[in-house]
């Protein structure tokens, strides 16, 4: 149990640090055909399970309030543009994820603690494959602009562009039937 609380403390600290640098990073943009939409970040709650029902196994999930995001698109292959630290590997700090939808929230697992060890990070099975390309330098030296494209179209559902593992820019896809 101490290990889970220690992990939660570290994750909470990382969240606070990430929100402090959001203003420096700039706002990611979703390109929906001819339309450019400045994304707004949502602050996730942390939810845990297993502490009492199974003391040998714990799961922690990020959860966003509401069954669906405010921002809705019908384009199943949007493009994103984002500025990232120039000294970072973009593939390690930018992910596109699909949420599990519950009755009052959207969530994704981000920590699992068990007898055999700890696994942290967003669930790999919920990640959408993306290609990241660096744009011609328009940055300030500290930041570099990148374009993110999907390798395959998305299906209807709830998604987020996640930066540094804990800053969520959520949106929903309502694909044509």
KELUMDO-767265 format. One line per 3 residues: number of its first residue (from 1); their letters; for each residue z, y, x of N, C-alpha, C, CB. Coordinates in pm, whole numbers, plus 32768, in hexadecimal, padded with zeros to 4 digits. Glycine has a CB too. Example, Ala and Ser with C-alpha at 12.3 -4.5 7.8 and 13.67 -1.06 7.14 Angstrom:
BEGIN
1 = AS = 830C/7DC7/8527/830C/7E3E/84CE/830C/7EB6/8528/8389/7E41/846B ~ 82C4/7F1F/8505/82CA/7F96/8557/8313/8003/850A/823C/7FC4/8580
***
This chain:
BEGIN
1 = XXX = 8000/7F8A/8052/8000/8000/8000/8000/807D/8057/8078/7FFF/7FA2 ~ 8048/8079/80CA/804A/80ED/8123/7FBE/810A/8158/80AB/80D6/8197 ~ 7F71/809F/8172/7EEA/80B1/81A6/7E94/80FC/8140/7EAB/8029/81C9
4 = XXX = 7EA0/80DA/80C0/7E51/811C/8059/7E75/81B0/804E/7E65/80D7/7FD2 ~ 7EF8/81D0/804F/7F21/825B/8047/7EF5/82A9/80C2/7FB7/8265/8036 ~ 7EF9/826A/8136/7ECA/82AB/81B0/7E36/82CA/81A8/7EE6/8255/822A
7 = XXX = 7DE8/826A/8176/7D57/827F/8165/7D3D/82EE/8101/7D12/81FD/8137 ~ 7D88/82F1/8093/7D77/835A/802E/7D96/83E3/8068/7DD0/833E/7FB4 ~ 7DFF/83EC/80BB/7E21/846B/80FA/7DAF/849B/8152/7EA2/845E/814C
10 = XXX = 7D78/8442/81A3/7D09/8467/81FC/7C90/8493/81AB/7CE4/83F0/8259 ~ 7C6F/844A/8141/7BFD/846F/80EE/7C12/84F4/80A9/7BE3/8402/8087 ~ 7C8A/850F/807A/7CA8/8590/803C/7C96/8601/80A0/7D37/8591/8003
13 = XXX = 7CC5/85ED/811A/7CB5/8651/8184/7C21/866A/819F/7CFC/8624/8205 ~ 7BD1/8600/81A8/7B42/8610/81C1/7AFE/865C/8151/7B00/8587/81D2 ~ 7B27/8644/80D4/7AEF/868E/8063/7B0D/8723/8070/7B27/8659/7FDF
16 = XXX = 7B86/8745/8091/7BAC/87D1/809F/7B5D/8815/810E/7C41/87DE/80BA ~ 7B4B/87D1/817C/7AFD/8808/81EC/7A6C/881C/81C1/7B05/87AC/8268 ~ 7A35/87BB/8179/79A8/87C5/8151/7991/883C/80F5/7979/8744/810D
19 = XXX = 79EE/8857/8099/79DB/88C8/803F/79E3/894C/808B/7A44/88C4/7FD0 ~ 7A2A/894E/80F9/7A33/89C8/814A/79AF/89E7/8190/7AA2/89BB/81B1 ~ 795B/8982/81A9/78DD/899B/81EE/7865/89A2/8191/78C6/8931/8255
22 = XXX = 7879/8991/810E/7809/8995/80B1/77C0/8A1B/80B8/783A/897B/8022 ~ 780A/8A88/80BD/77CB/8B0C/80C2/7775/8B1C/813F/7835/8B79/80BC ~ 779E/8AE2/81AF/7751/8AEB/822A/76CF/8A9D/8220/77A3/8ABA/82A0
25 = XXX = 76D0/8A30/81D7/7660/89D4/81D3/75EE/8A07/817C/768D/894D/81A2 ~ 7608/8A55/8117/759F/8A7E/80BB/7595/8A1D/8047/7519/8A89/8103 ~ 754E/8A44/7FE3/7543/89F5/7F6A/74C9/899A/7F6E/753D/8A4F/7EF0
28 = XXX = 74DC/8918/7F5A/7467/88BF/7F50/7411/88E4/7ED8/7495/882B/7F46 ~ 7390/88CA/7EE5/7330/88E9/7E7C/72ED/886A/7E4D/72C8/8950/7EAC ~ 72E1/885A/7DC9/7296/87EC/7D8F/720F/8825/7D68/72E1/87AB/7D14
31 = XXX = 71A3/87E6/7D96/711D/8812/7D74/70E7/87B3/7D0A/70BF/8815/7DF3 ~ 70D4/87EA/7C94/70AA/879E/7C1E/701F/87CF/7BF7/7111/87AD/7BA7 ~ 6FB7/8799/7C35/6F30/87CB/7C20/6F24/8856/7C5D/6F0D/87CF/7B88
34 = XXX = 6F05/88BA/7C0C/6EFA/8945/7C3B/6F81/898E/7C37/6E94/8992/7BE6 ~ 6FE2/8951/7BF9/7065/8990/7BE6/70C2/8972/7C5A/70A4/8961/7B62 ~ 7106/89DA/7C8D/716B/89CB/7CF6/71F3/89E9/7CB9/714E/8A2A/7D71
37 = XXX = 724E/8987/7CC0/72D1/8995/7C7F/733E/8990/7CEA/72E6/8925/7C14 ~ 738D/89FB/7CF4/7400/89FA/7D4F/746A/899F/7D13/7439/8A8D/7D66 ~ 7492/8939/7D5E/74F4/88D9/7D2D/7581/8912/7D36/74EA/8856/7D7A
40 = XXX = 75D6/88EA/7CDB/7662/8910/7CDB/76B5/8895/7CF9/768D/8950/7C52 ~ 7719/88A5/7D4C/776A/882F/7D6D/77D8/881B/7D06/77A7/883D/7DF9 ~ 77FD/879D/7CF7/786B/8776/7C9F/78D9/873A/7CF4/783B/8710/7C32
43 = XXX = 7953/8756/7CCE/79C6/8723/7D18/79F2/869E/7CDC/7A3B/878A/7D17 ~ 79EC/8632/7D29/7A12/85B0/7CF2/7AA9/859D/7CF0/79D2/8540/7D42 ~ 7AD7/854D/7C90/7B60/851B/7C8F/7B60/8499/7CDD/7B96/8507/7BFC
46 = XXX = 7BD4/8470/7D0D/7BE0/83EC/7D4C/7C2E/8394/7CED/7C27/83F5/7DD9 ~ 7BF8/831E/7CD3/7C37/82BE/7C79/7C4D/823D/7CC6/7BE1/82A5/7BFA ~ 7CBE/81FF/7CB1/7CDD/8182/7CF6/7CF9/8111/7C95/7D53/8194/7D51
49 = XXX = 7CEA/8097/7CC7/7D0B/8022/7C75/7D3A/7FB2/7CD0/7C91/7FF5/7C21 ~ 7D82/7F56/7C96/7DAF/7EE0/7CDF/7E39/7EEB/7D1A/7D50/7EC3/7D4B ~ 7E73/7F62/7D1E/7EF4/7F74/7D60/7F60/7F1E/7D20/7F1D/8007/7D5B
52 = XXX = 7F60/7F14/7C9C/7FC9/7EC8/7C58/7F97/7E40/7C29/7FFF/7F17/7BE2 ~ 7F19/7E3A/7BFC/7EE5/7DBA/7BC9/7EC8/7D58/7C39/7E66/7DD1/7B79 ~ 7E9E/7D8A/7CAE/7E84/7D34/7D21/7EAC/7D80/7D9F/7DEC/7D09/7D27
55 = XXX = 7F27/7D74/7DCC/7F57/7DC4/7E3D/7F10/7DA6/7EC2/7FE9/7DAD/7E4F ~ 7EBE/7D3E/7EC7/7E77/7D1D/7F43/7DEB/7D58/7F47/7E6E/7C86/7F53 ~ 7DC1/7D9A/7EDD/7D3B/7DD2/7ED7/7D3E/7E56/7E8A/7CD9/7D6F/7E95
58 = XXX = 7D0B/7EBF/7EC8/7D07/7F43/7E8A/7C7A/7F7A/7E91/7D6C/7FA4/7ECE ~ 7C53/7FC3/7E2A/7BD3/8009/7E29/7BED/809A/7E07/7B6E/7FC8/7DC4 ~ 7BA5/80F3/7E48/7BAB/8181/7E29/7B1D/81AE/7E0B/7BEC/81D4/7E9F
61 = XXX = 7B0F/81FA/7D9F/7A8B/822A/7D75/7A90/82C1/7D65/7A5E/81E7/7CF2 ~ 7A1E/8300/7D85/7A0B/838C/7D60/79DB/838B/7CD0/79A4/83D5/7DC0 ~ 7A0E/83E8/7C7E/79E5/83F1/7BF2/79C8/8483/7BCE/7A53/83B7/7B96
64 = XXX = 7959/8498/7B8B/7938/851C/7B55/794F/8518/7ABF/78A4/8544/7B77 ~ 798C/8583/7A8C/79AC/8589/79FD/792D/858F/79A9/7A06/8603/79E0 ~ 7933/8552/7937/78C4/8554/78D9/7866/84DE/78EB/7877/85D5/78E7
67 = XXX = 782C/84B8/787D/77D3/8444/787E/774C/8464/78BF/77BD/8413/77F1 ~ 7727/84E5/78C2/76A9/850A/7901/76B0/8595/793D/7637/8501/789D ~ 7659/85AC/799E/7652/862D/79E3/7614/8697/7988/7600/8620/7A66
70 = XXX = 7634/8714/79A3/75F6/8782/7959/7562/878C/7978/763A/8807/797A ~ 753E/8780/79F7/74B3/878D/7A20/7468/870C/79FD/74A9/87AB/7AB8 ~ 73FD/8719/79AC/73AD/86A7/7981/731D/86BE/79AD/73B7/8692/78E7
73 = XXX = 72DC/8657/79E0/724E/865E/7A02/7209/85E1/79CC/723A/866C/7A9C ~ 7185/85E9/79BB/7137/8575/7992/70E4/853F/7A06/70DB/8598/791C ~ 70DA/858A/7A70/708F/8562/7AE8/70DC/84F3/7B2F/7078/85DC/7B47
76 = XXX = 709E/8481/7B43/70E2/8410/7B84/70D3/8412/7C1C/70AC/838D/7B4E ~ 708A/8475/7C50/7079/8480/7CE2/708A/8511/7D0F/6FEF/844C/7D0D ~ 70FD/854D/7CF5/7111/85D7/7D23/711B/85DC/7DBB/7191/8614/7CE3
79 = XXX = 710D/8653/7DF0/711B/866C/7E80/7194/86C7/7E90/7098/86AC/7EBE ~ 71DB/86B8/7EFD/724F/870C/7F19/723B/8754/7F9D/72D1/86B9/7F1B ~ 7271/87CC/7FA7/7276/8813/8026/7306/883B/803E/7218/8891/8027
82 = XXX = 7333/882B/80BA/73BE/8846/80DB/73C6/8872/816D/7416/87C9/80C2 ~ 7425/88CA/818B/7441/88F1/8215/74B8/88A2/8246/745B/8989/8221 ~ 74AB/886B/82BE/7514/8819/82F8/7533/8849/8385/74EC/8784/82F9
85 = XXX = 75A8/8827/83BA/75C7/884C/8444/755B/8819/84A2/7651/8816/846E ~ 7531/886E/84FD/74C5/884B/8559/74E5/87D8/85B5/74A2/88C1/85A9 ~ 7564/87BD/85CD/7589/8752/862A/75AD/86D0/85E2/75FD/877F/867F
88 = XXX = 7589/86C4/8562/75AC/864D/8514/7532/85F2/8504/75E3/8675/8489 ~ 754B/8572/84EF/74E4/8514/84C8/74DD/8518/8430/7502/8481/84FD ~ 7474/8553/83F6/7471/8565/8365/747F/84E4/8316/73F2/85A8/833E
91 = XXX = 7449/8476/8348/7453/83F8/82FE/74E2/83C5/82F5/73FB/838E/8340 ~ 753A/83F9/8347/75C6/83CF/8343/761C/8427/82E9/75FF/83CF/83CD ~ 75EB/849D/82C4/763F/84F6/8274/7605/851B/81EC/7659/8574/82C0
94 = XXX = 758C/84EB/81CD/7550/8506/814A/752E/8482/8108/74D1/8560/8157 ~ 755D/8471/808D/753C/83FB/803F/7518/8426/7FB1/75B1/8395/803D ~ 74C7/83D4/7F72/74AC/83E4/7EE4/74E4/8367/7EA2/7410/83F7/7EC7
97 = XXX = 753D/8379/7E41/7580/8306/7E04/7570/8306/7D6C/7615/8306/7E28 ~ 757B/828E/7D34/7578/827D/7CA3/7605/8255/7C77/750E/8210/7C76 ~ 7637/829C/7C14/76BE/8284/7BE2/76C3/820F/7B81/76F3/8300/7B9F
100 = XXX = 7739/81D1/7B78/775B/8179/7B09/7790/81D6/7A9C/77C5/8109/7B33 ~ 775D/81C8/7A23/7784/8220/79B6/77ED/81DA/7960/7709/824A/795F ~ 785D/821E/794B/78C9/81EF/78F4/78CC/8249/7878/7954/81F1/793F
103 = XXX = 7927/8230/781E/7929/8279/779F/7943/830F/77B0/7993/823E/7744 ~ 798F/8335/7817/79B2/83C2/7828/799B/83F7/78B6/7A42/83D6/7803 ~ 7953/83A8/7908/7942/83D2/7994/78CF/8384/79D4/79C5/83BD/79E4
106 = XXX = 78A8/83B6/7A4A/7848/8372/7AA0/7892/8355/7B22/77C5/83C7/7AB9 ~ 7882/82DD/7B59/78D1/82BC/7BD0/7884/8266/7C32/7950/8275/7BA8 ~ 78B5/8268/7CAF/787D/8216/7D19/78EF/81EE/7D77/780C/8261/7D65
109 = XXX = 78ED/8171/7DA0/7955/813F/7DFC/7942/817F/7E86/7950/80A4/7E07 ~ 79B4/81A5/7EC2/79AB/81DF/7F48/7A12/81A7/7FAA/79BD/8274/7F3F ~ 7A6A/814F/7F7D/7ACC/8111/7FD7/7AFA/808E/7F9B/7B44/8170/7FF0
112 = XXX = 7B00/8029/7FF0/7B34/7FA6/7FC6/7B94/7F78/8032/7AC1/7F3D/7FAE ~ 7C0E/7F55/800B/7C74/7F26/8068/7C9D/7E9A/803C/7CF0/7F87/806D ~ 7C98/7E3D/8099/7CBE/7DB4/807B/7D0C/7D77/80ED/7C43/7D60/805D
115 = XXX = 7D2C/7CFB/80DE/7D79/7CB3/8143/7D2E/7CAE/81C8/7D99/7C25/8112 ~ 7CAA/7CA1/81C0/7C5B/7C90/823B/7C31/7D14/827A/7BE0/7C3F/821E ~ 7C49/7D85/8239/7C25/7E04/8276/7C03/7E6F/8210/7BB1/7DF2/82D3
118 = XXX = 7BCD/7EDC/8243/7BAC/7F50/81F2/7B17/7F6E/8200/7C01/7FCB/821A ~ 7AD7/7F91/8192/7A4B/7FBA/8193/7A46/8043/8150/79EE/7F51/814A ~ 7A17/80A6/819A/7A0E/812B/815F/797C/8157/815D/7A64/8190/81AE
121 = XXX = 7962/81BD/810F/78DA/81F0/80FF/78A6/81CD/8075/787D/81B8/816C ~ 783F/8214/804E/7804/81FE/7FCA/77C3/8174/7FC5/779C/826B/7FA9 ~ 77C6/8134/7F51/778E/80AF/7F3E/76FA/80AD/7F62/77A2/807F/7EAE
124 = XXX = 76D6/8055/7FBC/764A/8049/7FE8/75F0/801F/7F75/763E/7FE4/805C ~ 7624/7FCC/7F1A/75D0/7F9C/7EAB/75B4/8009/7E44/7614/7F27/7E67 ~ 75F5/807C/7E4E/75DD/80EB/7DF2/7588/815A/7E32/7663/8126/7DC2
127 = XXX = 7561/8147/7EB0/7511/81AC/7EF6/747C/819B/7ED8/7529/81A3/7F8E ~ 7439/820B/7ECA/73A8/820F/7EB2/7365/8227/7F39/7381/827F/7E48 ~ 72FD/81DA/7F56/72B7/81EA/7FD7/726D/826F/7FDA/7255/8175/7FEE
130 = XXX = 7283/82B8/8047/7245/833C/8057/7206/8348/80E1/72AC/83AD/8041 ~ 71A9/83A7/80ED/716E/83CC/816D/7192/845E/8185/70D0/83B5/816E ~ 71C0/847B/81FE/71EC/8503/8220/7193/8538/828E/7282/8505/824D
133 = XXX = 715A/85AF/8277/7106/85ED/82DE/713A/8679/82FD/7072/85F3/82AF ~ 7137/869B/837B/7161/8721/83A4/70F0/8782/838A/718A/8724/843B ~ 7110/87F4/834D/70AD/885C/8332/70A1/88B8/83AB/70D4/88AD/82B3
136 = XXX = 7032/8902/83B4/7028/8963/8421/70A3/89BC/8422/6FA7/89B8/8414 ~ 70D4/89D8/8499/7154/8A1E/84A8/7151/8AA7/8466/7177/8A2D/853B ~ 71A1/8AB4/83FE/71B9/8B33/83BA/724F/8B50/83BD/7183/8B30/8328
139 = XXX = 7297/8AFB/8402/7328/8B03/8402/735C/8B6C/8462/7363/8A7F/8425 ~ 73DD/8B6C/846F/7421/8BCF/84C2/7450/8B93/8546/7497/8C0A/8477 ~ 741B/8B21/856D/7447/8ADF/85E6/74B3/8A7A/85CB/7478/8B43/864A
142 = XXX = 7514/8A9F/8579/757F/8A43/8555/7550/89E2/84E9/75FC/8A90/8525 ~ 74FF/8A14/848E/74CC/89C4/841E/7437/89A8/8431/74E4/8A0C/8397 ~ 740A/8933/8400/737D/8911/83FE/7357/88E8/8370/735D/889F/8464
145 = XXX = 72E0/8912/8342/72B5/88EB/82BC/7273/8860/82BD/7253/8954/8282 ~ 728F/8812/8254/7256/878C/8246/7221/877A/81B9/72BF/8720/8266 ~ 71B9/8727/81AC/7182/8701/812A/719F/866D/8116/70E7/871F/8121
148 = XXX = 71CB/864C/809E/71F0/85C2/807C/7195/8592/800C/7287/85B7/8052 ~ 7152/8521/8026/70F9/84E4/7FC2/7129/8457/7FA6/7064/84E4/7FF2 ~ 710E/8429/7F2D/7134/83A1/7F06/70C9/833D/7F34/7148/8397/7E6E
151 = XXX = 70F5/82C7/7F5E/7097/825E/7F82/705C/821A/7F06/70DB/81F6/7FDB ~ 70A9/8218/7E98/707D/81DF/7E18/70B0/8239/7DA9/70B0/814B/7E05 ~ 7068/8240/7D39/7099/8291/7CC8/711F/825E/7C94/7031/8292/7C56
154 = XXX = 716D/82BA/7C5D/71EE/8297/7C21/71D9/826B/7B90/7251/830E/7C27 ~ 7237/821F/7B5E/723A/81FC/7AD1/7299/825C/7A8A/7264/8166/7ABB ~ 7299/825C/7A07/72F6/82B1/79BD/7385/8293/79EA/72E8/829B/7923
157 = XXX = 73D5/82FB/79F6/7460/82E7/7A1D/749E/8365/7A54/746A/8279/7A82 ~ 7516/8355/7A89/7565/83C4/7AC0/7567/83B7/7B58/75F6/83C4/7A85 ~ 7549/8424/7B9D/7538/8423/7C2E/7582/8498/7C6D/74A4/8427/7C53
160 = XXX = 758E/8492/7CF2/75C1/8504/7D3E/7585/8501/7DC9/765D/8502/7D45 ~ 7565/8576/7DFA/7547/8589/7E87/75CE/859F/7EC7/74E1/8603/7EA1 ~ 75F3/854B/7F26/7678/8550/7F62/766A/857A/7FF4/76C1/84C7/7F56
163 = XXX = 76B4/85E0/801A/76AF/8612/80A3/7737/85FC/80E3/7687/86A9/80A7 ~ 7734/85C1/8157/77A9/859E/81A7/780A/8544/815C/77F1/861D/81D3 ~ 77D6/84F3/8103/7826/848C/80C1/7880/84B8/8051/7876/844B/8124
166 = XXX = 788E/853C/8039/78ED/8566/7FD4/78CD/85EA/7F8F/7972/856F/8010 ~ 7855/8621/7FA6/782B/8697/7F5C/77B9/866C/7F00/77FF/870D/7FBC ~ 77CF/866F/7E7D/7774/8635/7E1B/7726/86A1/7DD1/77C1/85DF/7DB8
169 = XXX = 76A3/8697/7DD4/7649/86EC/7D87/760A/8692/7D1E/75DB/8732/7DE2 ~ 7642/8692/7CA5/761C/862F/7C3F/75AC/865F/7BE4/7693/860A/7BEC ~ 7560/85FE/7BB1/74F4/8616/7B54/74D6/8593/7B0C/7476/864F/7B9C
172 = XXX = 748F/859E/7A9E/746A/8526/7A54/73D4/851D/7A44/74AE/8525/79CB ~ 73A0/84A3/7A41/7311/848C/7A2E/72FF/844B/79A6/72D5/8432/7AA0 ~ 72AD/848B/7953/7289/8456/78D0/71F5/8433/78D5/72AA/84BD/785B
175 = XXX = 71D6/83BF/790E/714C/8396/791F/710A/837D/7898/7143/8318/7976 ~ 708A/839C/7892/703F/8386/7815/703B/82F1/77F6/6FAE/83BF/7820 ~ 7048/82CF/777A/7049/8242/7751/6FBD/820E/7745/7092/8230/76CD
***
